[in-house]
Amino acid sequence: MNRSFSEKETPLPQKKTTAAKEGRLRERLAAYFLSLSAGAPDNLSGHAKDVYRRMARRLAALELASVLQSAGMERPLQYGDAAALLRSIADAASWRCAQQGIPITTAVPDTEALLAFEPRLTALSVSQLFRDAAARKEGIAFQLVVQKNSLQVMVASGNGFHTAPTRRLIRETARLHRGAALFTEEKAAFSLKKGGRQSLSVFSPPSAEEFIQNPLSCVNLSLF
C-alpha cells in the first residue's frame, strides 16, 4: 500500500535531538525516499514536489546536525580526484539554479586534484554554500583553484549569504583536511591540503548527471 507523507509526520530536527528521536526521524525519511518512483524528483509535480522539498530539507538538516555534533573527530579519508567531485557538483548545481532562474557562474579548471579527502563532508560543505547562496536569489559565483599543495574552493553571493551552521561546517571540513577557512560578507572559501594523511580506500566521483538523477544527492537535497 502506498503511503502519503505530510509535513506534520516528520518534524524538523531540533538542536538537542536524542538518539531515539533521530532514529525515528531517519526511519520516516528512509520510508519516504524508498517510496519514490523512478525519475524522482524531476517527475514530481504539485503537492508531491512540495513534499519532496520538505523531506529533502529535513534530511539535509539532519545530516548537517550530525556532522556538527561530531566536529573535531577524525574521519577516514578516501583517495581520489577531489576536483572531479567538485566539478560534478558545480555542474549539477548550475543546472538546478538555472531551473529556478538564479544566475550562476563557475570557474572550474579541467584538471585533476588527486588527494586523500572525505568526499561526503566535502560535498556537503559545497552544497550547503550553494543552498545558502541560492536562498538569496542574487546570483552565485563558484571558483575552484587547483594548486601544487592544495585545492581551494570559493563561493560568493549576496552580502552575508552564509549562515552560522554552514560556517561551522566549512571550518570543520578545512580542519579535517589540514586546510583553512575564510569568510567575508560576500564570500566563503576553504582549502583542502594535499598529502600528510593516508587513505584506506579509493573514491570514484559521481557525474553531474548522477547528482541530478539521485533524489538523495546533496545537490537535490539542497537545491531542488
Sequence and secondary structure as in RCSB ss.txt:
>XXXX:A:sequence
MNRSFSEKETPLPQKKTTAAKEGRLRERLAAYFLSLSAGAPDNLSGHAKDVYRRMARRLAALELASVLQSAGMER
PLQYGDAAALLRSIADAASWRCAQQGIPITTAVPDTEALLAFEPRLTALSVSQLFRDAAARKEGIAFQLVVQKNS
LQVMVASGNGFHTAPTRRLIRETARLHRGAALFTEEKAAFSLKKGGRQSLSVFSPPSAEEFIQNPLSCVNLSLF
>XXXX:A:secstr
      GGGS    TT  HHHHHHHHHHHHHHHHH  TTTTTT  HHHHHHHHHHHHHHHHHHHHHHHHTTT   
  EEEEHHHHHHHHHHHHHHHHHHTT  EEEE  S   EEEE HHHHHHHHHHHHHHHHHHTS EEEEEEE SSE
EEEEEE STT S HHHHHHHHHHHHHTT  EEE SSEEEEEEE SSS  SEE     HHHHHH TTSHHHHHH 
